[in-house]
Amino acid sequence: MLLRCTGEPACTVKVVVYKYIYFEKKVSLMIVKTRAVVLREIKYRDQSKICLLLTREYGQLSVILKAVRNPKNRMSGLFSAGNIVDVVIYKRSTREIQLASDASLVLSPLSQEPDLDRFAALYRVLDLTRHASGPEEKNLQLYTLLASTIERLCEPGVSIQSSLAWFLLRLAGVLGFEPSIDRCVFSRQELLAAIHSRELDELHFVHDPGGFALPGAAAAFDCSLQPVPVERYLLLRAIAPDGGNASIPEADPSEFAALADLLQEYCSRHLERMPHRKHLDIVSRLISA
């Protein structure tokens, strides 16, 4: 049984701004309501939590929830990893960790019966998203992709590995390193035409530059090639954003799992090269205090 609450539309944001003088400095306090996905939760002191959120309006935000681990607190249980919530935040420009004062549940991947495969995929998605975004770097496409993926993982009977591969391929596109799947990355020859004319049963995946290559096309280049069966390549084409399929095609789960592993390695390599992002050192200090 999935937990879902209806509330205001995702685009609804209420902002009230107060300005005051504190130690002769002007400090802005905004009370904002925004939709967010809980990326990570950490216990803090006796009954509180510090959570990392990916918000629709402000990118990553760290928030503290006071006494939220008390079962009598109305927000108890709302801030679990993977939950989508509407949250009210007291946002101050001088704070690294903001104060969350109220929240309501929109969607939770929790179910009556444990599903280890689904939760393993969910945490892979959350971890990659956390590394793909930075503090207060708004990325509406990334937020929308994450929320859509969680909704897919919540659907009964969904193929977990196909949903994971679906997410990873779109994550690469959102972050600007979508692999080339139509033409050979070296010869620029159309792959489908070459597959049919040469009766190929295998292509090569190249991590840098990202995409597929025809056998022998990389002879003059010093790069790492990973063999990929043509059937797996065609499966990737079918789940691509412009693949023309509204639904994910039927296939052996092991094929989707192999495809997800390939795409995760590709995304991880490129994420390592992205500009260094600010670490949440303040969180580590508070946890160790």
C-alpha positions as CSV (number, residue, x, y, z in Angstrom):
1,M,0.0,0.0,0.0
2,L,1.5,3.3,-1.1
3,L,1.1,6.4,1.0
4,R,-0.1,9.3,-1.0
5,C,-1.6,12.6,0.2
6,T,-3.1,15.2,-2.0
7,G,-2.1,18.8,-1.5
8,E,-1.3,21.9,-3.4
9,P,0.1,21.7,-6.9
10,A,3.9,21.1,-7.2
11,C,4.3,24.6,-8.6
12,T,2.8,26.3,-5.6
13,V,5.3,28.4,-3.7
14,K,4.4,30.8,-1.0
15,V,7.0,33.3,0.1
16,V,6.8,35.8,2.9
17,V,9.9,38.0,3.4
18,Y,10.9,39.7,6.6
19,K,13.9,42.0,7.0
20,Y,15.4,43.2,10.2
21,I,18.7,44.5,11.6
22,Y,20.9,42.1,13.6
23,F,24.3,43.2,14.8
24,E,24.2,46.1,12.3
25,K,23.8,43.7,9.3
26,K,20.8,43.3,7.2
27,V,19.6,39.6,7.2
28,S,16.8,38.3,5.0
29,L,14.4,35.7,6.4
30,M,12.0,34.0,3.9
31,I,9.2,31.7,4.9
32,V,8.8,29.4,1.9
33,K,6.7,26.4,1.0
34,T,8.1,24.2,-1.6
35,R,7.9,20.6,-2.8
36,A,11.0,18.4,-2.0
37,V,12.4,14.9,-2.2
38,V,14.2,13.6,0.9
39,L,17.7,12.6,-0.3
40,R,19.2,11.6,3.1
41,E,18.3,11.7,6.8
42,I,20.6,11.8,9.8
43,K,19.7,11.4,13.4
44,Y,20.7,14.5,15.4
45,R,20.8,14.6,19.2
46,D,18.0,12.9,21.1
47,Q,14.9,13.4,19.0
48,S,15.8,15.6,16.0
49,K,16.9,15.0,12.4
50,I,19.0,16.8,9.8
51,C,17.8,16.0,6.3
52,L,19.2,16.8,2.9
53,L,16.4,17.8,0.5
54,L,16.2,18.3,-3.2
55,T,13.7,21.1,-3.5
56,R,11.8,22.2,-6.6
57,E,12.6,25.9,-6.1
58,Y,16.0,26.0,-4.4
59,G,18.0,22.9,-5.3
60,Q,19.6,21.1,-2.4
61,L,18.8,22.4,1.1
62,S,19.9,21.0,4.4
63,V,17.2,21.3,7.1
64,I,16.9,20.6,10.7
65,L,13.7,19.1,12.1
66,K,13.4,19.6,15.8
67,A,11.9,16.7,17.9
68,V,10.7,15.0,14.7
69,R,11.7,11.6,16.0
70,N,9.2,11.9,18.8
71,P,6.2,9.7,17.8
72,K,3.9,12.4,19.0
73,N,5.3,15.0,16.6
74,R,2.9,15.5,13.7
75,M,5.8,15.3,11.2
76,S,7.1,12.0,12.6
77,G,7.8,9.6,9.7
78,L,7.4,12.2,7.0
79,F,11.1,12.7,6.4
80,S,12.3,9.3,5.3
81,A,14.6,8.9,2.4
82,G,12.7,8.8,-0.9
83,N,9.6,10.6,0.4
84,I,8.1,13.5,-1.5
85,V,6.8,16.2,0.8
86,D,5.5,19.8,0.8
87,V,7.6,21.5,3.4
88,V,7.6,25.0,5.0
89,I,11.1,26.3,5.6
90,Y,12.4,29.3,7.5
91,K,15.1,30.1,5.0
92,R,17.9,32.5,6.1
93,S,20.8,33.5,3.9
94,T,23.3,33.3,6.8
95,R,22.5,29.7,7.7
96,E,24.0,26.6,6.3
97,I,21.1,24.5,7.8
98,Q,17.6,25.9,7.5
99,L,14.7,25.2,9.9
100,A,11.8,23.2,8.6
101,S,8.7,24.1,10.6
102,D,5.9,22.1,8.9
103,A,5.3,19.5,6.2
104,S,2.7,17.3,4.6
105,L,3.2,14.0,2.7
106,V,2.8,13.9,-1.0
107,L,4.1,10.4,-1.9
108,S,6.0,7.7,0.0
109,P,7.6,4.6,-1.5
110,L,7.0,2.7,1.8
111,S,4.9,-0.5,1.4
112,Q,3.4,-3.0,3.7
113,E,5.8,-5.7,2.5
114,P,9.5,-5.1,2.2
115,D,10.9,-5.0,-1.3
116,L,14.6,-5.0,-1.2
117,D,15.2,-4.7,-4.9
118,R,13.0,-1.6,-5.1
119,F,14.7,0.0,-2.2
120,A,18.2,-0.8,-3.5
121,A,17.2,0.9,-6.8
122,L,15.7,3.8,-4.9
123,Y,18.9,4.4,-2.9
124,R,21.0,4.2,-6.0
125,V,18.8,6.9,-7.6
126,L,18.9,9.1,-4.5
127,D,22.7,8.8,-4.1
128,L,23.4,9.7,-7.7
129,T,21.0,12.6,-7.5
130,R,22.8,13.9,-4.4
131,H,26.2,13.8,-6.2
132,A,24.7,15.4,-9.3
133,S,23.4,18.5,-7.5
134,G,24.8,21.1,-5.3
135,P,23.7,23.3,-2.4
136,E,21.0,25.8,-3.6
137,E,21.7,25.1,-7.3
138,K,18.2,25.0,-8.7
139,N,17.7,22.4,-11.4
140,L,14.1,21.9,-12.2
141,Q,14.8,19.2,-14.8
142,L,16.7,17.1,-12.2
143,Y,14.0,17.5,-9.6
144,T,11.3,16.5,-12.1
145,L,13.3,13.5,-13.2
146,L,13.8,12.4,-9.6
147,A,10.2,12.8,-8.7
148,S,9.0,11.0,-11.8
149,T,11.4,8.1,-11.1
150,I,10.1,7.7,-7.6
151,E,6.6,7.6,-9.0
152,R,7.6,4.9,-11.4
153,L,9.2,2.8,-8.6
154,C,6.0,3.1,-6.6
155,E,3.9,1.6,-9.4
156,P,2.7,-2.0,-8.6
157,G,4.4,-4.6,-10.8
158,V,6.9,-2.2,-12.3
159,S,10.2,-3.5,-13.6
160,I,12.8,-2.2,-11.1
161,Q,15.8,-2.5,-13.3
162,S,14.1,-1.0,-16.3
163,S,13.1,2.0,-14.2
164,L,16.7,2.4,-13.0
165,A,18.0,2.3,-16.6
166,W,15.3,4.7,-17.7
167,F,16.5,7.2,-14.9
168,L,20.2,6.8,-15.6
169,L,19.8,7.5,-19.3
170,R,17.8,10.7,-18.6
171,L,20.2,11.8,-15.8
172,A,23.1,11.8,-18.3
173,G,21.0,14.1,-20.6
174,V,19.9,16.4,-17.8
175,L,23.5,16.9,-16.8
176,G,24.8,17.4,-20.3
177,F,26.6,14.2,-21.2
178,E,24.0,12.1,-22.9
179,P,25.7,9.3,-24.8
180,S,25.4,9.2,-28.6
181,I,23.1,6.3,-29.6
182,D,22.2,7.1,-33.2
183,R,25.6,7.4,-34.8
184,C,29.1,5.9,-34.3
185,V,31.0,8.3,-32.1
186,F,34.1,7.9,-34.4
187,S,32.9,7.4,-37.9
188,R,29.5,9.2,-37.5
189,Q,27.9,6.3,-39.5
190,E,24.3,5.6,-38.7
191,L,24.3,2.6,-36.3
192,L,21.0,1.0,-37.2
193,A,21.9,1.0,-40.9
194,A,25.3,-0.5,-40.2
195,I,23.8,-3.2,-38.0
196,H,21.4,-4.3,-40.7
197,S,23.9,-4.0,-43.6
198,R,26.8,-5.8,-41.8
199,E,24.6,-8.1,-39.8
200,L,26.3,-7.1,-36.6
201,D,25.6,-8.8,-33.3
202,E,27.8,-6.5,-31.2
203,L,28.7,-2.9,-30.8
204,H,31.2,-1.1,-28.5
205,F,30.3,1.4,-25.8
206,V,32.8,4.2,-25.3
207,H,32.8,6.1,-22.0
208,D,34.8,9.1,-23.4
209,P,33.5,10.3,-25.8
210,G,30.2,8.9,-24.6
211,G,28.3,6.7,-26.9
212,F,28.4,3.6,-29.2
213,A,30.9,2.7,-31.8
214,L,31.0,0.2,-34.7
215,P,33.6,-2.6,-34.5
216,G,36.9,-1.4,-35.8
217,A,35.9,2.3,-35.9
218,A,38.1,3.0,-32.9
219,A,41.3,1.5,-34.3
220,A,43.0,4.9,-34.6
221,F,41.9,6.1,-31.1
222,D,43.3,5.2,-27.7
223,C,40.2,4.6,-25.7
224,S,38.5,1.9,-23.6
225,L,35.8,-0.1,-25.3
226,Q,33.1,-2.2,-23.7
227,P,31.4,-4.8,-25.8
228,V,27.6,-4.6,-25.9
229,P,25.2,-7.0,-27.6
230,V,23.1,-5.5,-30.3
231,E,19.9,-6.6,-28.5
232,R,21.0,-4.6,-25.4
233,Y,21.8,-1.6,-27.6
234,L,18.3,-1.8,-29.2
235,L,16.8,-2.0,-25.7
236,L,18.5,1.2,-24.8
237,R,17.3,2.9,-27.9
238,A,13.7,1.9,-27.0
239,I,13.9,3.6,-23.5
240,A,15.6,6.7,-24.8
241,P,13.7,10.0,-24.5
242,D,13.2,10.1,-28.3
243,G,12.7,6.4,-28.7
244,G,9.1,6.7,-29.5
245,N,7.9,4.3,-26.8
246,A,5.5,5.6,-24.2
247,S,6.0,2.5,-22.1
248,I,9.1,0.4,-21.3
249,P,9.3,-2.7,-23.6
250,E,9.3,-6.2,-22.2
251,A,12.7,-7.8,-21.8
252,D,14.6,-10.2,-19.6
253,P,15.3,-8.4,-16.2
254,S,19.0,-9.4,-16.5
255,E,19.3,-7.4,-19.7
256,F,17.9,-4.3,-18.0
257,A,20.2,-4.9,-15.0
258,A,23.2,-5.1,-17.3
259,L,22.1,-1.9,-19.1
260,A,21.6,-0.1,-15.7
261,D,25.1,-1.2,-14.6
262,L,26.6,0.2,-17.9
263,L,24.8,3.5,-17.5
264,Q,25.6,3.9,-13.9
265,E,29.4,3.4,-14.6
266,Y,29.1,6.0,-17.4
267,C,27.3,8.5,-15.2
268,S,29.7,8.0,-12.2
269,R,32.7,8.6,-14.4
270,H,31.3,11.9,-15.7
271,L,30.0,13.0,-12.3
272,E,33.6,12.8,-11.0
273,R,34.6,15.4,-13.6
274,M,32.0,17.9,-12.7
275,P,33.1,21.1,-11.0
276,H,33.8,20.6,-7.3
277,R,30.7,21.2,-5.2
278,K,30.5,22.6,-1.7
279,H,30.6,19.9,1.0
280,L,28.3,20.1,3.9
281,D,31.0,20.3,6.6
282,I,28.7,22.0,9.0
283,V,26.5,18.8,9.0
284,S,29.5,16.6,9.9
285,R,30.5,18.9,12.7
286,L,27.0,18.9,14.2
287,I,26.8,15.1,14.0
288,S,30.1,14.6,15.7
289,A,29.3,17.2,18.4
